[in-house]
Amino acid sequence: MELTLAIREVGRTTIVSVGGEIDVYTAPKLRDKITELVAAGAYDLIVDLEAVEFLDSTGLGVLVGGLKKVRAHDGSLQLVCTQDRLLKIFRITGLSKVFTIHESAESAIAAG
């Protein structure tokens, strides 16, 4: 399965829409994109996981790494996720307490 990434800007916020599977093979692509965005000055990121079909520990590590990168610049990394199977992963790992998880990109933007 391929990983797709689509980037769009809404004001000062950058939305990264992810599709496909985030696993040991595809996670580096997401990590590189987040690193590239932060290097370009994008410190307020929303990662939209609505089209993600699979997420493993490597993918979780990339998201945590991205959070650390933006926090180093007083930024934020919020998630959009409504899929129960993915939300369960965040709950089990305790990452639901680390990430702010929204039902839509619009609600994430409104929350600031």
HELIX and SHEET records of a PDB file:
HELIX    1   1 ALA A   27  ALA A   39  1                                  13    
HELIX    2   2 SER A   57  ARG A   71  1                                  15    
HELIX    3   3 ASP A   84  THR A   93  1                                  10    
HELIX    4   4 ALA A  105  ALA A  111  1                                   7    
SHEET    1   A 5 LEU A   3  VAL A  10  0                                        
SHEET    2   A 5 THR A  13  ILE A  22 -1                                        
SHEET    3   A 5 ASP A  44  LEU A  55  1                                        
SHEET    4   A 5 SER A  76  VAL A  80  1                                        
SHEET    5   A 5 ILE A 101  HIS A 102  1                                        
END                                                                             
